[in-house]
């Protein structure tokens, strides 16, 4: 049982920065939607562009 919990923590720790980055984007978009609907839509667009750029960078380094 301890081995299972240790493996779960190792897995989460490996991707902790990605989880934090995604949480930051989610809360930023939520904050922009609280300001106004138009600002929220633009923040979604910017967030998707940033995520797309980062995914492409990661994919290119793995090859």
Buried (B, 14 or more C-beta within 10 A) or exposed (E): EEEEEEEEEEEEEEEEEEEEBEEEBEEEBEEBBEEEEEBBEEBBEBBEEEEEEEEEEEEEEEE
